[in-house]
């Protein structure tokens, strides 16, 4: 199997880029962030406090009461929580914040580790997240680290949320982007960082098509 690992901060465009590259090449696209968002949504819906002090209870609830599944419908990844398609519900700013908090918990990362690795072992995949090249798929055939300036990432995220009808301001989104960056890079368990053998791509001045075309060419050349 061929595995491509794509990491980077929130709003860098890695998910949309990875999804389109996978479509063009014919690989399976795996959005690992959706898995953490789904765990966060499950906790929010069930009144489970997401904090380090409650980690044991969170881990127990996920193990005993959460059935998490990924599927593809018309080429798009869909994520299911206990049989319900929550692909849209996990994209709110509230769930985003909760996902950042829950992803810092070692037991949650361990809970999702085997699922992510099993998908990669059985398919040609492009998998994106925060620790794919450093932890989840350390032996990936190709590792990419996609980033962009915080202000540009915030604007992209803002446009995405507004397009979905959410009532947010650009300032709120920028604050959340900066908070996510700090949390992701400072957590003790698998912090966000560029793998030593990863190729850095800054999309600040690149269009979506330029990024996709360049990355697709890079993957095919390998």
N, C-alpha and C positions, 0 to 999 in steps of 0.2 A: 504494500500500500504506500501511496505517496502522501505525505503530510506537510502542509504549509502552516506555519504558526505566525499569526499577526497580533502584535501587542501595541498598546498605545493608550494615552489618556482619553478621558471622556470628550466626545465632540470632535475627535480628530478625523472622523469620517471612515474609520476602519471597518465598521460593520457594513455600511452601504457599499464600500469599495470591495470588501471581501465577498459579499453576496453576489455582486455583478461579475467579479472575476470567476467565481465558482460556476456561475451560469454559463459564461462563455467557454470555459474549459471543460465543463461537464463533471466537476467535483461536487461533493457534498459540502454545503456551507453550515458551519456550526457556530452559532452566536452564544458563547458561554455566559455573557452578561445576562441573557434572558433567563438562564437557570438561576442565577443569584437573585434576579428580580422576582422570579416566581416563588422562591423561598421567602423573600421579604413580603410579598403579597399574601402568602399563606399565613404568615405570622400576624400581619396587620388585620386580616379578616378574622382571625381567631383570638385577637386580643392578647397575643403573646409579646411580652416586653422584649424589644431588641436592644440588649445591652450586654456588655461583657459579664456582668454579675449574674445574668440569667442564661449563660451559655449552655449549661447542662440541660436545662428545661427545653431550650430551643432545639438542641441536638436530639433529645428524646422525642420531641413532637415531630420533627422531620422524619426520623427513622420509623416511627410508629404510625403516623397519620398522613404522611404526604406521599402521594404517588405522582412522580414527575415523568413526563414523556415528551419526546420530540418527534415531530412528523413533518413531512413535506407535502404541501398541497399546491399544485400548479407551480412547482419550483420554489416556493416560499417556505421558510421554516415556520412552523407553528409549535407553540409550547402548551402543554396541557397540565393543569393542576387537578388531580383527582377526577380526571375525565372531562374537565371543562377547558375549553380553548380560552386562554387568558392572554393571547398574543397582543391585544390592544390594551388590556387593563394594566399590564406591567410597565407601560410607557409613560406614566404620569410622573410629575416632579416629586410627589410624595413617595411613590414607590422607589424612585431613583435615589432619594436620600436614604431610605430604609435599606436599599440594596447595598449602598456604600457602607453602612454600619454593619450589616450582617456578613458582608464579605470579609470583614476584618477578623471574624471568629474562626479560629483554627478548625474547630469541629465541623463547621459548615463547609469549609474548603475540602476537608477530608471526605465529607459526605458526598460531594459532587465529583471528586477526583476520579473514582473508578468509572463513573458513567461517561465522563469525557474521554478517558483513555480507551474505553471499550469501543466507542464510536469511531475513534481514529484508527484502531486496530483492524476494524472491519471494512473501512471505506477509504477511498481517496478523498481527503478533506482539506478545506481551508478553514481553520479554526481561529477565531479572534477572541481576545480578552485582555487581561492584565498580566497574567503570568504563564501564558501558553508556552513561549519559548524557553522560559527559565525553570518552570516547574512541571506543567502538565505534559508537554511534549518536548523534553530537553534534547531529544535525538531527531527532531523534525528535519526533513530534507532541506527546507528553506525557512529562515526566520526573518521577519520584517518588523520594524518598529516604526509606526506611523504617528506623526505628531503635527501640531500647528500651534500658532500663538493663541494664548488663552482667550483674547478678545474675539478672534475669528472662530474659535471653537464654540464660544458662547452664542455668537450670532447664528451659527449653523443650528445649534440645539434649539435656540429660540424660534427660528423659522419652522423647524420641525414640529414643535409643540403648538405653535399658533395654527399651523396647517391642520392640526388634529382638533382644533377648536378649544384649546386650553387657554385659560385667562391668566397669562403670566407677563411679566415685564422683562426686558433685556437685562436690567440691573439685577433682578432676582436670579436669572439664569447664570449670569457671570459670577455672582456670589456662590452659587451652587457648584459651578465648574471649579472655582478656586478651592472650595471646601473639599470636593472630590479629589482634586489633584493632591492636596495635602494628605488626606486620609489614605489614598492609594499608595503614595510614595513613602509614608511613614509607618504603615502598619507593620507589626512584627512578623506576621505570617505572610510569606510570599508577596513582598512589596512590589509595586510597579517599577520596573527598571528595564533598560535595554539589555538583552542578552549580548554577551561578548561577541558572538558570531552573527548577530542580527544586522541587517542592512537598514540604515536610517533613511526614512522618507519624510520630508517636511512638506505638507500640503498647503501651507499658508498662501502660496502664490500659484498653486496649481488648480486647474478646473477639475471637476469630477472625472471627465473623460480622459484628461491627461494623466490623472493618477491611475485610473483603471487600465488604460492602454499600457502605461509604463510597467505596472505591476504584472499584468497578464504576460507581457513580453518577457519579463524577468523570470516568471514561473516556468514558462515554456522553454526558456533557454537552459534551465536547470534539468 
